[in-house]
Structure formats: C-alpha cells, structure tokens
C-alpha cells in the first residue's frame, strides 16, 4: 500500500474488501477486528489519503458484523464511506458523486454495492450476491439522474465478488491481463449486469475476491476489471507481484485509462490481448 500511495499519489483510494482475514479470529478476543483494521488505516493517514470501502466476504467473519464494520470505518475522518443508502441487504450500498473543478457539477459517479458474506445466495450454494433489492435501488437511483445530465453514464461500480459476466468475458471475448484461477462469482445472477445495460449507468465495473486474477476487458459494452491483490494474507497472487489497479480519469477530452502499480514500484500495462481459445 505504501509503495502504491507514494508513487501514484492518487486523488482517492477505493477498497474493494477483504481488508481483514476475519477467519483468523480466535472466536473470543474482543476488539480484534478493530485492531487489525487500524493497521490498514496507518498508511492512509501517512499519505493523507481519503478512501471508500465496500466489504468483502471475509471482513465480517470476526467479531464485527457488516453494519459495525461500516460504522467503524466511518469513524475515520479520511473515510468517505457512506451509510447504507436505504434499508437494503448487506450494508455497503451507496454512491459517491465526483465533482468537476468548479465544485458544483457532477463529473462522474462511483457506485458501491455489497456482495455479502454468506456461503449461499438466497439458498443457492456458493458465494453470496448482490440481492434483488440492491439491484432495484441501483436501478431507481440511476433513473433519478436526468437523461440530459452529461455525467449520466460516466463512472464506476465497485463490488467485491465478481459478477457472473466475468466468466462470459473470459470464455468469449478478448481480455487483457492474467486469468490465474476460475472465476468465483456470485452464485445467483440477480440482474445487476442487466441493470447496468438497460440505461446509461457506468463504464467500468471493478471487483476483487479472486487473488490470482487481474484481467479486464469489454463485455457487451461494459468494461469489467479485476484489481490486483494488495495484501499479504491468504493465497496469491500467483505469478504476479502484489499491487493495485489504478484508474486515471481525464475530463477534457473525457477518457479513462488503467494500469497496475506493482509492489516493486514498476507500472504494469497490458498491451497484448488474450483469449481462452
């Protein structure tokens, strides 16, 4: 984290979950999660870096539930994480508008949806998912943006567990980066990708969860990307350095570029497309 923050000097950091390996909790020590989380926040304060969080499936396997993790995160004055936008499933569902230099107009939006922590989605075994009520909130919140708003359709959606369409991207379309493990996607497709497509919403989706994947590509008009595993817990990344995916948004003319800043300080940019076949 320190190397990425030092060299990139980003305007903002997005954290897509599994900050803490909750499964390592001994089941009895109080304040355990907060102690681990404070380790994460130290580099952020060293570099005066604002951040926003959506939790992963492992964050809430310790002594705090999702609402409590959100509340803890929001006690830090550099955190821009927002409370749950409504009475929605899970806890990290919100939108952050990014303003233009004049401070009044929205340039683009960063949406956050919480993919949960359970070992099933609505009774279907596998990884948890963005539930239908969250999809409907996203759909309605985006519909409330006027069609003539030039910022509508510009921005990002951040989720921890990949959408099923990440498998479609790998199986059917050219992609950039490493596919080092099978996609561990949400066990039920609850329609979030359809909601992205039915009106102008975002240009990019960025996820975490699969430590040995960092690929990205365009599937059906939406750019789907993995980040790069940053931390030292659990497995991976196999065949790659630790690092972080960087997005550079240029307003005039409007464009979005991405690369990975690696642990040794180098920039990794993909130039060659790959395909499964």
C-alpha positions in Angstrom: 0.0 0.0 0.0 2.7 2.5 0.9 4.6 1.9 -2.3 1.4 2.5 -4.4 0.4 5.6 -2.5 3.9 7.0 -2.5 4.4 6.6 -6.3 0.9 7.1 -7.7 -0.1 10.0 -5.3 -3.8 9.2 -6.2 -6.6 11.6 -5.5 -8.6 8.8 -3.9 -8.4 5.1 -2.9 -11.2 2.6 -3.3 -11.0 -0.5 -1.1 -13.0 -3.5 -2.6 -13.0 -5.6 0.6 -11.3 -8.4 2.5 -9.2 -5.9 4.3 -9.2 -8.2 7.3 -9.0 -12.0 7.2 -11.8 -12.5 9.7 -11.4 -16.3 9.6 -8.2 -15.8 11.6 -10.1 -14.6 14.7 -9.9 -16.9 17.7 -13.6 -16.5 18.4 -13.2 -14.8 21.7 -10.8 -11.8 21.6 -12.9 -8.5 21.8 -11.7 -5.6 19.7 -9.8 -8.0 17.4 -11.2 -6.6 14.1 -10.7 -3.0 15.0 -7.0 -3.7 15.9 -6.4 -5.3 12.5 -8.3 -2.5 10.7 -6.1 0.1 12.4 -3.1 -1.5 10.6 -4.8 -0.9 7.3 -5.6 2.8 8.1 -2.0 3.7 9.1 -0.7 4.1 5.5 -3.8 6.0 4.6 -3.0 8.6 7.3 0.7 8.6 6.4 -0.2 9.8 2.9 -3.4 11.8 3.9 -5.4 9.6 1.6 -9.2 9.6 1.5 -10.8 6.3 0.8 -14.1 4.5 0.5 -14.9 0.9 1.3 -17.1 -2.0 0.3 -16.6 -5.0 2.4 -15.6 -8.5 1.2 -16.9 -11.9 2.4 -14.1 -12.4 4.9 -14.2 -9.0 6.7 -17.2 -9.9 8.8 -16.1 -13.4 9.9 -14.7 -12.0 13.1 -16.2 -10.0 16.0 -18.0 -7.3 14.0 -20.9 -7.6 11.6 -21.2 -5.6 8.4 -23.1 -2.7 9.9 -20.5 -2.5 12.7 -17.6 -2.6 10.1 -19.3 0.3 8.2 -19.7 2.3 11.4 -16.1 1.7 12.4 -14.8 2.7 9.0 -16.8 5.9 9.1 -15.2 7.0 12.4 -12.1 7.8 10.5 -12.1 11.4 9.1 -10.4 10.3 5.9 -13.1 7.8 5.1 -15.7 8.8 2.6 -17.7 5.6 3.0 -21.4 6.3 3.4 -24.1 4.6 5.4 -26.3 2.1 3.7 -28.4 4.2 1.2 -31.7 2.6 2.3 -33.0 -0.5 4.2 -31.1 -2.7 1.8 -29.5 -6.2 2.0 -26.0 -6.1 3.4 -24.5 -2.8 4.4 -22.3 -1.1 1.8 -24.6 0.3 -0.8 -24.1 3.9 -1.8 -23.0 6.3 -4.4 -20.2 9.0 -4.3 -20.5 11.8 -6.9 -17.2 13.2 -8.1 -17.4 16.9 -8.8 -15.8 19.0 -11.5 -13.2 21.6 -10.6 -15.9 24.2 -10.1 -17.2 22.1 -7.1 -20.8 22.2 -8.2 -21.3 20.0 -11.2 -21.0 16.2 -11.1 -18.3 14.8 -13.4 -18.9 11.1 -12.8 -20.1 8.7 -10.1 -18.6 5.9 -8.1 -21.3 3.3 -7.1 -20.7 0.7 -4.4 -22.7 -2.5 -4.0 -22.2 -5.0 -1.2 -22.0 -8.6 -2.4 -22.3 -10.1 1.1 -20.6 -12.7 3.2 -22.8 -15.9 3.2 -21.9 -19.3 1.7 -25.0 -19.1 -0.4 -27.2 -16.6 -2.3 -30.9 -16.9 -1.4 -30.5 -20.6 -0.7 -28.3 -21.4 -3.7 -24.9 -22.8 -2.5 -21.8 -20.9 -3.5 -20.7 -17.3 -2.9 -23.1 -14.6 -1.8 -24.5 -12.0 -4.1 -25.9 -8.5 -4.7 -29.5 -9.1 -3.8 -32.6 -8.1 -5.9 -33.5 -5.2 -3.6 -30.0 -3.8 -4.1 -30.3 -4.1 -7.8 -33.6 -2.3 -7.7 -32.2 0.5 -5.6 -29.3 1.0 -8.1 -31.8 1.0 -11.0 -34.0 3.6 -9.4 -31.2 5.8 -8.1 -29.7 5.9 -11.5 -33.1 6.5 -13.1 -33.4 9.6 -10.9 -30.5 11.2 -12.7 -31.9 13.3 -15.5 -31.2 12.0 -19.0 -29.8 15.3 -20.1 -27.3 15.3 -17.2 -23.9 15.0 -19.0 -22.5 12.9 -16.1 -25.1 10.2 -16.5 -23.4 7.0 -17.7 -20.0 8.1 -16.6 -18.2 6.3 -13.7 -17.6 3.0 -11.9 -19.3 0.3 -10.0 -17.2 -1.3 -7.2 -18.2 -4.8 -5.9 -16.2 -7.4 -4.0 -17.4 -10.7 -5.5 -17.4 -10.8 -9.3 -20.5 -10.8 -11.5 -21.1 -13.9 -13.5 -20.4 -12.0 -16.6 -16.7 -12.1 -15.7 -16.9 -15.8 -16.9 -18.6 -14.6 -20.1 -15.7 -12.2 -20.7 -13.1 -14.8 -20.2 -14.9 -17.5 -22.2 -16.0 -15.4 -25.2 -14.1 -12.1 -25.5 -10.5 -11.0 -25.8 -9.2 -9.7 -22.5 -6.0 -8.2 -21.1 -4.1 -9.4 -18.0 -3.9 -12.7 -16.1 -6.6 -15.3 -15.7 -4.9 -17.4 -13.0 -7.9 -19.1 -11.4 -11.5 -19.9 -12.2 -14.0 -17.0 -11.5 -15.5 -17.4 -8.1 -18.6 -15.4 -9.0 -21.8 -14.7 -7.2 -23.9 -17.9 -7.1 -27.0 -16.3 -8.5 -27.2 -13.8 -11.3 -29.7 -11.3 -9.7 -29.6 -9.0 -12.7 -27.1 -6.3 -11.8 -25.4 -6.5 -15.3 -28.8 -6.2 -16.9 -29.4 -3.1 -14.8 -26.1 -1.7 -16.0 -27.2 -2.2 -19.6 -30.8 -1.0 -19.6 -29.9 2.6 -19.2 -26.8 4.8 -19.1 -25.0 3.8 -15.8 -21.3 3.2 -15.7 -18.4 2.4 -18.0 -16.4 0.2 -15.6 -17.0 -2.5 -13.0 -14.1 -3.3 -10.7 -14.0 -6.3 -8.3 -11.7 -8.2 -6.1 -12.1 -11.7 -4.5 -10.1 -13.8 -6.9 -6.5 -13.3 -5.9 -4.8 -14.8 -8.9 -6.9 -12.8 -11.5 -6.2 -9.3 -12.6 -7.7 -9.3 -16.1 -10.0 -6.8 -17.7 -11.9 -6.4 -20.9 -15.1 -5.1 -22.5 -18.1 -7.4 -22.4 -21.3 -6.2 -24.1 -20.3 -2.6 -23.9 -19.2 -2.6 -20.2 -15.6 -2.8 -19.1 -15.1 -5.5 -16.5 -11.9 -5.4 -14.4 -10.2 -7.1 -11.5 -7.9 -5.2 -9.2 -4.6 -6.6 -8.2 -4.2 -8.3 -4.8 -2.5 -5.9 -2.5 -2.2 -7.6 0.9 -0.2 -10.5 2.3 -2.8 -12.7 3.9 -4.3 -15.9 2.3 -3.1 -17.0 -1.1 -1.7 -15.4 -4.2 -1.2 -13.6 -6.3 0.4 -16.4 -8.2 2.8 -15.3 -11.0 2.3 -11.6 -10.2 3.5 -9.1 -7.8 1.2 -7.5 -5.3 -0.1 -4.2 -6.3 -3.2 -2.1 -7.1 -5.2 -1.3 -10.2 -5.1 2.4 -11.0 -7.8 4.3 -12.9 -6.9 7.7 -14.4 -9.9 9.8 -15.4 -9.2 12.7 -17.8 -12.1 15.2 -18.2 -11.0 17.1 -21.4 -11.3 15.2 -23.6 -13.0 12.6 -21.4 -11.2 9.3 -21.1 -10.4 6.5 -18.6 -7.0 4.7 -18.6 -5.9 1.8 -16.3 -2.7 0.1 -15.2 -1.3 -1.7 -12.3 1.2 -0.2 -9.9 3.3 -3.1 -8.6 5.0 -3.7 -5.2 8.4 -3.0 -6.6 7.3 0.4 -7.9 7.0 -0.5 -11.6 4.0 0.1 -13.7 2.4 -2.9 -15.4 0.4 -2.0 -18.5 -1.2 -4.7 -20.6 -0.7 -4.3 -24.4 -1.5 -7.7 -25.7 -5.0 -9.2 -25.8 -5.6 -12.8 -24.8 -8.4 -15.2 -25.4 -9.4 -18.5 -23.9 -9.3 -20.2 -27.2 
